[in-house]
Amino acid sequence: MTDTPQDGETRSKVDEPDNGHVSLSAIARSFIAAAFEALRGEYVIPRPAYDPFAAVGNNYFGDDIRPLAEYGALEAALDNAYPNRFEEPLKRQHAEFSSTYIFSFLEACIARCAQDGKFDASSGSVSKTIEELVSFLDSPDYQGLGVVGFQQASSNSTGLL
């Protein structure tokens, strides 16, 4: 990809570097790579295709993921990219927290990768899930639906529910 869009080409927040920093896509992919490594160590993944879902608090402990440097980087990147959603959540009627989206994003990646049989952060399954997360957060149609809306949108597109 070139630094500037070509004729008719547009760029989303997925690939745009933030003032020369790493793109949201790269940060999200790095998080998934680190999380997959941690979850392999806990025997959470790979998951079988007939049981692709994993859930924080049920199949894995959130504190196995939260200490990862990549988790903090993704949380900061989401907070910076979407201040209208995540800035000062306790002062708003419909508070949203980027951390909630991170776990839903991870679980959507796990489910999709289980269907493909390939738990790799560079896979098309992870790319599609990154695109869905950004599309969801960019969409004004989902304002106020929070993470439940993302989970429903992601589940519907995987064909798993």
N, C-alpha and C positions, 0 to 999 in steps of 0.2 A: 504494500500500500504506500502511496506517495504521501508527502506531507500535506499536500493540498488536494481537496476533492477535484476530480476530473469533471468534465461536462456531464451534468445530470446526476452526479454522484453526491450523496450526502453522508454525513458522519453522525453517529449517535454518541452518547456518553460512554458507550461500551468501549470504543476505541480511542476516544480523544484523550490525549495526555492533558493533565491539569497543570497549566503553566509550566510545562516541561517535565512534570512528574510522570510517573508510571500510570498507564491507563487503568480505569476501573476494571476492565476485562482482565488485564494482567494481574492485578491485585486479587481479584476473585479467583482466578485460576491458581495462583500461588497458594491461596487459602485452601482451596479444594485439595491440592497436592499434599499439603501439610496435614490436613484433616484426614484424608484417606490413609496416610501413613500412620497416624495415631489410631485410627479405627481398625486398621489391619492388626496393629499390636494388641488391640483389645478383642480381636476375633469378631468384630461387628461386620466387617466386609472381608471378602465378597459375600454378597447375599444371593440366595438362589432366585431365579427368575419367577418362580411360583410364590415367593414371599419377599418381594423387593423392598418393602417399606421398613425403615428404621426410624425410631422416634427418641428424641432426647428425653431422658428420665425413664425410658422403658428399655431401650436396647443399648443405650450408652449414657454415660454421665457427662453432663454439660461441662463440668470442670476438667474433663480430659481434653476439651477443645478450646475453652476460653483462654487458657494460659499461652496458647500458641501466638507467637509474634505476628503471624499472618492474620489471625483473628482480629487483633487490635488494629492492624493496618487496614483491613477491610471495613471494620466498624468506623474508623476515622474517615476513610474514603467515602463511605455512604453518607455519613453525617455531613461532610463537606459538599458532596454532590447534590444532596437533597435537604437543604436547611428548612425548606417549607414543610417537610414531613417530620424531621427529627430534632430541630432546634427547640430547646426549652419545652420538652414534652409535658412536664408536670404543670405547665401554665396553660395548657390547652385542654379543651373539652374531650377531644379524641386523640389522646396521646399515642404516639407511635415511637417505637424504639428500634433502631437499626439492628440491635442484637437479635431481636425476634425474627427479623427477616433472614439473618445469617443462618440460623438453625433451619428455617424452612427451606432456604436455598440449598444448604448441605443435604437435607433429606430428599429434596427433589432430584439432586444430582445422584444420590445413592440409588433411588428408585429407577431412574432412567438408565444408569450404568448397569444395574442388575438386569434389566431387560436386554441390554446389548451384550452383557457378559464381559464387559471391559471396564474395569475400574481404573481409569487413567484420566488425569486432569487435562490432558491435551485432546481428549476425545470430542467427537461431535456432540455427544450427549451433554457434556459439560458446557460446551459452547452454546448450545441451544438453551440451556437453563440460564446461563449468564444473560443471554439476549432477552429471555422472558422476564428475568428479574428487573433489568433496566427498563424494558418496555412497560412493565407494570408500574414501576416507580415514577416513570415519566408521564404516565397517563393520568389526566385529570378525572377520568371516569372512575378511577379507583380510590380517589381521595376519600378518606374516612372509612374505607373498608379494611384497611390495615392488612396484617399478615394473613388473615383468614381469606381475604380476596385473592392474595397471591397463591396461597395453597390450593384454592379451588381452581384458579386459572392454570396453574402448573399441572395439577392432577388431571384436569380435563384434556390438556394438550398431550399428555403422555399416553392417554388411553388406558390408564391403569385402574381407574375407578369406574 
